[in-house]
Amino acid sequence: MMSQTSVATSDQQIISPLTDDDRHELLTLARRVICDSLAGSADPLTQVVDLPPRLREAGACFVSLRRSPDLLGSVGTLDPVRAIGLDAAEHALSAAFADPRVPAVTADDLADLTVEISVLGPLVPTGATSYAQLGQLLEPGVDGLVVRRDSLRVTFLPAVWEDTRDVNDFLALLWRKAGMTPGDWPSGINTWTYRAETLLDRPPS
């Protein structure tokens, strides 16, 4: 997934852990603004009020929507520039209705809609100076990765590991997404890792 935001660094504020109530509220917010929009609300974000204290803290997340097995949209940011509750709500709307890669979500999708929110931790520079070294530094199944080359930034969430065979596959796919040949290390590359907590709201079985 390509990021259109500036890249944060490891000195960004680390927000406090989510409670079970916080997790439930984030997922509820994300699903509610989508439902409100489909019901005809002109501005469903106006309903995002009275957030609990934790969700008023700055945070960054990605929201992904699925109707198994199809991805219906995925949008997010890498920078904690606003309240995490508002961030999740806005990305839910963008994932549902403004991801240019896929058709907009419809009312027919709601019954089978899975909402996934990845709440991001701080970005940590890897210090890698080669493709091979970067592969050795990654922790499969755990690390998300950001690659910046000049003005282009791309990222894979930790969840992408589920769809890749190994580190080589993970890196090769991300390199191709960035328009580079796997194994190459052009000048000017910078890389960061990050962790994410994944929240899931699946449809009733």
C-alpha distance (Angstrom), angle and dihedral (degrees) to the residues before:
residue distance angle dihedral
M1 . . .
M2 3.78 . .
S3 3.77 119.4 .
Q4 3.78 121.0 -141.5
T5 3.81 93.5 -170.8
S6 3.77 134.2 89.4
V7 3.78 116.3 -93.5
A8 3.76 118.3 -105.2
T9 3.78 123.1 -148.1
S10 3.76 136.0 -135.6
D11 3.81 92.2 -90.4
Q12 3.82 91.8 68.8
Q13 3.79 114.5 117.9
I14 3.79 115.2 -83.0
I15 3.77 108.0 -140.0
S16 3.77 124.7 -144.5
P17 3.81 121.2 -89.5
L18 3.78 120.9 -84.2
T19 3.78 118.9 -108.7
D20 3.80 122.5 -143.4
D21 3.80 88.4 -102.6
D22 3.81 90.5 52.3
R23 3.79 91.3 51.1
H24 3.78 91.8 49.4
E25 3.80 91.6 47.8
L26 3.82 93.4 50.3
L27 3.79 92.7 51.5
T28 3.80 91.7 44.3
L29 3.81 90.8 51.2
A30 3.78 92.9 50.2
R31 3.79 94.6 49.7
R32 3.81 93.5 41.7
V33 3.80 96.8 55.4
I34 3.80 89.9 50.2
C35 3.80 91.7 50.0
D36 3.81 92.0 45.0
S37 3.79 91.0 51.3
L38 3.80 92.2 50.3
A39 3.81 88.6 48.2
G40 3.80 89.6 59.0
S41 3.80 104.1 -95.6
A42 3.79 108.2 159.5
D43 3.81 92.6 -149.5
P44 3.81 112.9 12.7
L45 3.82 90.8 177.1
T46 3.80 89.1 72.0
Q47 3.80 85.5 72.7
V48 3.82 90.8 62.3
V49 3.79 97.3 96.4
D50 3.79 138.2 131.1
L51 3.78 95.0 29.7
P52 3.81 115.4 -173.5
P53 3.82 114.2 -104.5
R54 3.81 96.2 -98.6
L55 3.81 92.4 52.5
R56 3.80 90.8 52.2
E57 3.81 89.8 63.2
A58 3.79 117.8 99.4
G59 3.78 113.2 -95.6
A60 3.80 144.0 150.0
C61 3.78 128.8 -129.7
F62 3.77 146.8 160.1
V63 3.79 122.1 -133.3
S64 3.80 118.5 -153.4
L65 3.81 124.3 -174.0
R66 3.78 124.1 -158.5
R67 3.75 138.6 -178.0
S68 3.77 98.9 -168.7
P69 2.94 119.9 -70.3
D70 3.81 95.6 0.8
L71 3.80 127.4 81.5
L72 3.81 107.4 -132.5
G73 3.79 96.9 -174.5
S74 3.80 143.5 -33.6
V75 3.80 125.5 -161.6
G76 3.78 133.5 159.3
T77 3.77 150.2 132.1
L78 3.78 137.2 -116.7
D79 3.79 97.9 -146.5
P80 3.83 127.0 77.7
V81 3.79 95.6 -133.9
R82 3.83 101.0 141.7
A83 3.79 143.3 16.8
I84 3.80 109.9 -52.9
G85 3.82 90.9 -130.7
L86 3.79 91.8 56.4
D87 3.81 91.0 41.8
A88 3.81 91.0 55.9
A89 3.80 93.1 46.0
E90 3.81 94.0 49.4
H91 3.79 93.3 46.2
A92 3.80 90.7 48.5
L93 3.79 89.8 57.3
S94 3.79 92.3 45.4
A95 3.81 92.2 48.1
A96 3.80 90.9 49.3
F97 3.78 99.8 44.1
A98 3.81 112.3 9.3
D99 3.82 108.9 43.4
P100 3.83 101.0 117.3
R101 3.80 92.6 -155.6
V102 3.81 95.5 67.2
P103 3.82 140.0 31.2
A104 3.79 117.7 -91.4
V105 3.79 118.6 -90.5
T106 3.80 114.2 -98.6
A107 3.79 134.1 -158.6
D108 3.80 87.9 -100.7
D109 3.81 89.3 64.4
L110 3.80 96.2 55.9
A111 3.80 99.4 82.2
D112 3.80 91.3 56.8
L113 3.81 98.9 32.2
T114 3.81 119.2 130.9
V115 3.81 115.2 -162.5
E116 3.81 116.5 -155.1
I117 3.80 122.0 -174.7
S118 3.79 120.5 -170.8
V119 3.81 109.1 -161.6
L120 3.79 106.7 -157.3
G121 3.76 128.9 -138.6
P122 3.81 123.3 -150.5
L123 3.79 121.9 -57.5
V124 3.79 112.7 -112.0
P125 3.83 120.8 -161.3
T126 3.81 109.9 -120.9
G127 3.79 96.1 -152.1
A128 3.82 88.3 -143.6
T129 3.79 116.5 157.7
S130 3.81 98.6 -175.1
Y131 3.79 141.0 33.4
A132 3.80 91.9 -113.4
Q133 3.79 93.2 49.8
L134 3.81 91.4 49.9
G135 3.78 90.1 54.1
Q136 3.80 90.5 53.0
L137 3.81 91.8 51.3
L138 3.80 97.0 52.5
E139 3.79 121.4 96.8
P140 3.83 105.9 -144.9
G141 3.76 115.7 -129.3
V142 3.81 92.2 14.4
D143 3.81 112.6 55.0
G144 3.76 126.5 75.2
L145 3.78 113.6 -157.2
V146 3.80 134.3 -144.8
V147 3.80 120.7 -165.9
R148 3.80 121.2 -170.1
R149 3.76 123.5 -171.1
D150 3.80 114.0 175.6
S151 3.83 105.0 -50.3
L152 3.82 95.5 -19.1
R153 3.80 119.5 97.7
V154 3.78 126.6 -179.0
T155 3.78 132.2 174.4
F156 3.77 141.3 -171.4
L157 3.79 117.0 -154.2
P158 3.82 117.6 -133.9
A159 3.82 87.2 -106.3
V160 3.82 89.3 69.5
W161 3.81 88.8 74.3
E162 3.81 87.2 74.7
D163 3.81 89.1 66.0
T164 3.81 97.6 44.2
R165 3.79 132.0 75.9
D166 3.79 100.0 -139.0
V167 3.82 145.5 -35.1
N168 3.80 92.6 -65.4
D169 3.79 91.5 53.6
F170 3.83 92.3 45.6
L171 3.80 93.0 51.5
A172 3.80 94.8 41.9
L173 3.80 92.2 53.6
L174 3.80 92.6 47.8
W175 3.81 91.9 46.7
R176 3.81 91.1 52.2
K177 3.79 89.8 48.3
A178 3.79 87.5 55.7
G179 3.81 90.4 50.6
M180 3.80 93.6 -109.4
T181 3.79 132.5 123.6
P182 3.83 112.8 -109.1
G183 3.77 109.1 -104.3
D184 3.80 94.8 27.2
W185 3.80 120.1 118.0
P186 3.81 108.0 -168.6
S187 3.78 118.7 -168.1
G188 3.78 116.4 -88.3
I189 3.80 97.7 37.2
N190 3.79 118.6 145.7
T191 3.80 125.8 -177.4
W192 3.79 136.1 -166.6
T193 3.79 133.8 -177.1
Y194 3.78 127.2 -150.4
R195 3.78 139.8 176.1
A196 3.79 125.7 -130.1
E197 3.77 137.4 -162.7
T198 3.79 110.4 -136.4
L199 3.80 119.7 -146.1
L200 3.81 120.2 -168.0
D201 3.78 132.2 -163.9
R202 3.78 108.2 -176.2
P203 3.80 125.6 -171.8
P204 3.82 117.1 -102.4
S205 3.81 111.4 -81.7
